[in-house]
Amino acid sequence: MPVASMREKGNAMAYALEQFIADCRSSLSRDPGPDGREEVRANLERLLSDSAFISAYCGDDQPRGLKVLYEDKDLGFQVLAHINDKARVSPPHDHGHSWAIYGQATKYTEMTEWEREDDGSDPKHAKLKPVKKYRLTPGKAGIYQDGTIHSIDYPDYARFVRVTGTNLDKINRIRIDLKSGQVEQMTPQQAT
């Protein structure tokens, strides 16, 4: 897959996908934990400030759906673009034993973090309460550490970039129905 190269913008160098990937590799090799992930989050915000990147990977002319922009064969992390046409409210879910960083490209995404109110002893049911809500706007990014239960809500034509610690289709993840409390295994990733 083609990776954007560094481009001149006046006197400043644009921060392109290629450099972001190199910085992710450096940060996560040095510290795969929360501090390294925070560096990735900050660099994702830097990448999302590059209008050439947004146009090339999240623009109106891009194919709709979920697109893998990069998967690291050594460290396992992925960089994905979510090019959505239709609004969506996800059920509360986790990313299993992985982390995820969401970075907003266009429109906004309402983010909610959830906490279990029960002791977690029943693997098929959970009672949740919201513990944190915030809105990601273009250029902003937020982290969900391993196992954090969260939900997202975005309008028509919202686009975001997500960096995950691994290919989420290869690990167990759950979603929780807020009304019934039923816990189910998630299906492969998709974008609307």
Wavefront OBJ file of the C-alpha trace (Angstrom):
o trace
v 0.000 0.000 0.000
v 1.304 3.480 -0.775
v 2.462 5.575 2.139
v 2.525 9.345 1.846
v 5.934 10.949 1.801
v 7.106 14.115 3.534
v 5.970 17.278 1.773
v 7.070 20.899 2.042
v 4.471 23.435 3.198
v 6.134 26.788 2.967
v 9.057 26.547 5.405
v 7.554 23.784 7.556
v 7.607 20.090 6.807
v 4.198 18.426 6.844
v 3.796 15.497 9.196
v 2.862 12.610 6.915
v 1.682 9.047 7.484
v 5.173 7.670 6.843
v 6.689 9.751 9.674
v 3.765 8.982 11.999
v 4.345 5.245 11.495
v 8.075 5.631 12.173
v 7.288 7.589 15.354
v 4.766 4.933 16.460
v 7.395 2.224 15.980
v 9.928 4.229 17.975
v 7.528 5.079 20.830
v 6.055 1.587 21.154
v 9.453 -0.131 20.880
v 10.782 2.042 23.680
v 7.638 1.784 25.855
v 4.651 -0.361 24.787
v 2.738 0.765 27.907
v 0.682 3.876 28.687
v 3.552 6.358 28.226
v 4.419 5.070 24.745
v 0.747 5.061 23.813
v 0.413 8.663 24.972
v 3.216 9.583 22.555
v 1.268 7.835 19.776
v -1.883 9.771 20.765
v -0.040 13.102 20.663
v 1.530 12.247 17.292
v -1.869 11.204 15.920
v -3.141 14.697 16.757
v -0.142 16.083 14.894
v -0.939 13.876 11.867
v -4.599 14.945 11.915
v -3.527 18.598 11.651
v -2.056 17.866 8.193
v -4.722 18.783 5.620
v -2.906 16.785 2.923
v -3.182 13.632 5.064
v -6.889 14.269 5.738
v -7.565 14.771 2.025
v -5.543 11.721 0.946
v -6.928 9.251 3.499
v -10.190 10.679 4.879
v -11.444 12.903 2.065
v -14.821 12.764 0.349
v -13.334 10.884 -2.609
v -12.056 8.001 -0.453
v -13.818 4.619 -0.568
v -16.329 4.157 2.238
v -15.746 1.676 5.027
v -12.817 0.560 7.121
v -9.382 0.781 5.513
v -6.152 -0.557 6.995
v -3.528 2.112 6.303
v -0.713 0.190 7.976
v -0.086 -2.957 10.014
v 3.255 -3.392 11.734
v 4.564 -6.937 11.216
v 6.872 -6.757 14.250
v 4.936 -4.773 16.869
v 1.440 -5.701 15.668
v -0.178 -2.257 15.816
v -2.553 -1.118 13.081
v -3.470 2.292 11.695
v -7.023 2.332 10.303
v -9.188 4.930 8.594
v -12.934 4.832 9.252
v -14.717 6.520 6.340
v -18.373 6.669 7.384
v -21.407 7.918 5.471
v -24.044 7.088 8.054
v -24.369 8.045 11.702
v -23.847 5.268 14.230
v -24.144 4.704 17.957
v -22.111 1.708 19.047
v -23.062 -0.421 22.020
v -20.590 -0.372 24.901
v -17.698 -2.635 23.931
v -14.065 -3.315 24.688
v -11.007 -4.059 22.597
v -10.118 -7.122 24.632
v -6.448 -7.245 25.544
v -5.640 -4.371 23.215
v -5.679 -0.609 23.439
v -7.091 1.830 20.905
v -6.495 5.464 20.106
v -9.240 7.294 18.197
v -8.355 10.482 16.316
v -11.043 12.633 14.724
v -10.571 13.654 11.082
v -13.969 15.212 10.257
v -17.191 16.048 12.139
v -17.072 14.714 15.723
v -17.453 11.591 17.843
v -19.092 11.458 21.261
v -17.016 9.137 23.458
v -18.329 7.442 26.606
v -16.322 5.276 28.984
v -18.219 2.730 31.074
v -17.513 0.907 34.311
v -19.070 -2.319 35.529
v -21.367 -1.888 38.521
v -21.408 -5.634 39.163
v -18.496 -7.819 40.261
v -17.962 -9.273 36.769
v -18.529 -12.842 37.929
v -21.219 -13.513 35.285
v -19.503 -13.597 31.877
v -22.861 -13.379 30.054
v -24.311 -10.318 31.823
v -23.001 -6.938 32.952
v -24.466 -3.850 34.561
v -22.710 -0.654 33.429
v -22.599 2.977 34.445
v -21.047 5.837 32.452
v -17.937 7.278 34.112
v -16.548 9.680 31.503
v -17.981 11.468 28.457
v -16.257 13.753 26.006
v -16.384 14.853 22.369
v -13.564 14.344 19.912
v -13.426 17.168 17.384
v -11.199 17.334 14.291
v -7.549 17.070 15.237
v -8.178 15.604 18.713
v -7.403 12.041 19.838
v -8.284 9.935 22.875
v -6.947 6.658 24.307
v -8.750 3.579 25.587
v -6.308 1.377 27.475
v -6.565 -2.438 27.455
v -10.028 -3.710 28.372
v -11.668 -0.282 28.768
v -15.383 -0.495 28.000
v -16.496 2.391 25.812
v -19.040 3.449 23.209
v -18.954 5.903 20.340
v -21.640 8.017 18.697
v -21.001 9.954 15.491
v -23.077 11.791 12.858
v -23.312 11.210 9.109
v -19.981 11.654 7.290
v -17.809 11.499 10.403
v -14.339 10.151 9.701
v -11.683 9.099 12.166
v -8.338 7.349 12.316
v -7.823 4.622 14.870
v -4.571 3.068 16.023
v -4.907 -0.296 17.770
v -2.320 -2.383 19.583
v -3.128 -5.392 17.408
v -5.512 -6.615 14.719
v -8.756 -6.642 16.724
v -10.301 -9.288 14.468
v -7.821 -11.799 15.897
v -8.683 -11.354 19.594
v -11.744 -11.802 21.791
v -13.748 -8.632 22.323
v -17.157 -8.085 23.869
v -20.136 -5.788 23.456
v -22.820 -5.214 26.057
v -26.499 -4.491 25.485
v -27.342 -1.623 27.861
v -31.009 -2.613 28.249
v -30.643 -6.342 28.863
v -27.054 -6.421 30.162
v -26.321 -9.280 27.780
v -22.629 -9.731 26.943
v -21.790 -11.016 23.444
v -18.621 -11.659 21.465
v -18.044 -9.009 18.811
v -17.989 -9.654 15.078
v -15.244 -8.429 12.736
v -14.647 -4.689 12.591
v -16.563 -2.527 10.173
v -17.351 1.055 9.370
v -20.787 2.304 8.298
l 1 2 3 4 5 6 7 8 9 10 11 12 13 14 15 16 17 18 19 20 21 22 23 24 25 26 27 28 29 30 31 32 33 34 35 36 37 38 39 40 41 42 43 44 45 46 47 48 49 50 51 52 53 54 55 56 57 58 59 60 61 62 63 64 65 66 67 68 69 70 71 72 73 74 75 76 77 78 79 80 81 82 83 84 85 86 87 88 89 90 91 92 93 94 95 96 97 98 99 100 101 102 103 104 105 106 107 108 109 110 111 112 113 114 115 116 117 118 119 120 121 122 123 124 125 126 127 128 129 130 131 132 133 134 135 136 137 138 139 140 141 142 143 144 145 146 147 148 149 150 151 152 153 154 155 156 157 158 159 160 161 162 163 164 165 166 167 168 169 170 171 172 173 174 175 176 177 178 179 180 181 182 183 184 185 186 187 188 189 190 191 192
